[in-house]
Amino acid sequence: MIMYVGVTDENWYQQLSAQKPDEVNFWNPSGRPFKAIQEGELFLFKLHAPRNYIVGGGYFVRFSALPPFLAWQAFGEKNGTKTYAEFCQRLEKYRGRYSIDGAYQVGCSILTEPFWYEENDWIPVPEWSNSIVSGKRYYTESEIGAKLYRDVMERIPRSKHVNMMNDSVLSESTDSQRYAEYSTKHRLGQGAFRILVTDAYQRRCAITGEKTLPVLEAAHIKPYGQDGPHSISNGILLKSDFHTLFDDGYLTITTDYKTEVSQRLHNDYGNGKDYYRYHGQPLLILPGRENQMPSREYLEWHNENVYLG
């Protein structure tokens, strides 16, 4: 099992540890891809030198390179700043320049279920060189990695996280089994849901193929407020107007992935020709992975409980 220790500044840590959000965006201003760990593995936070301490962490969901406006829309203050202007200023500080048109990409490591340590629980980071700028991986198969893993897990509040530790020495088999089971239990937040759905649909509207990012929205098929999860299979990427019609029941997606537009749209508003031309048409864009396809269970729920057909 691999853990990653990423370097962050104290302002980011102080704001988010006080806020205690359900997810965070650990961003890098260069937009460089992050491939150090896999989904569900531990991503730990270390302050800049000389404060060489691990002060918290979270569980890695996905990396995505995003324009600044979308990173802010998805995560807001979970980026570790109070405002979008402050977010841009922080980017400018670390990039040395900032393009207000958002022409460059911000590297976003999306983390769920973050945890934060009180200062008396901070962990001195082991075997750390001052030449390390971004971060370092640790392996639990090594003595140092196994001890770091124990130190991390022992400090996570028991009321919030599953206790994966026992009194025995970590072994590769038992640790891997426990971790594999636990890593499937993490819940996505709203921001992660939006970005994962956006990327699953190749940043294009499922119905129209539109790819102008500012008008694209991740729609829940079954609303979150009605026990619909923040999962890719409960999401579909739509233009904002199609999203509104979908939520209001004037449009639905059938279980064979075709668009249906209700006659009620014309009856209620006397128009709708721009939308009726999609009636009966198969979706133009679908995820490339089977486990990301829209759930037929949730589509049936929408057809039966929301659609005004």
Secondary structure, DSSP 8 states (H G I E B T S, - for coil): -EEEEEEE-HHHHHHHHHH--SEEEEEETT-----SS-TT-EEEEEE-TT--EEEEEEEEEEEEEE-HHHHHHHHGGGGSSSSHHHHHHHHHHHHS---TT--S-EEEEEEEEEEE--GGG-EE-SS--TT-SSEEEEETTSHHHHHHHHHHHHHS-TTTS-----SS---HHHHHHHHHHHTT-----HHHHHHHHHHHTTTS-TTT----GGGEEEEESS-GGGT--S-GGGEEEEEHHHHHHHHHTSEEE-TTSBEEE-THHHHHHS--HHHHTTTT-B-S---SSGGGS--HHHHHHHHHHT---
